[in-house]
Amino acid sequence: MSARSAVEQYQPHALVDGASARGVLGGIRRQLQRLARSRHRTDVAETFAMEHRGDAAHARAVAQGPTCTAWEGAKCP
C-alpha cells in the first residue's frame, strides 16, 4: 500500500492544507518514538527511528526488530 493510500484510508483528516502523506507518516513515527522513550522502551523507539527506504530490505529489518536485547539481560556489543 502506498503512503498516500494508507493516510487516505486511516488518517484522511491529516491531509489538509497540502500536507504530504509521507510527512504525516513521519509525524506518526516521531510520536511513536516519543511514546516509546517515555515508557523506557528504547528498543522500540529505535525501530521507529530507522529511516524508511520503502523497500523489502527495510521491511525485513523492521520485522526482525532490534538485534540487541539488553533489557532482557543479554550483553550487547
PyMOL commands that set and color helices and strands:
alter all, ss='L'
color gray80, all
select helices_A, chain A and resi 3-10+12-15+21-38+42-49+56-64+70-72
alter helices_A, ss='H'
color red, helices_A
deselect
rebuild
show_as cartoon
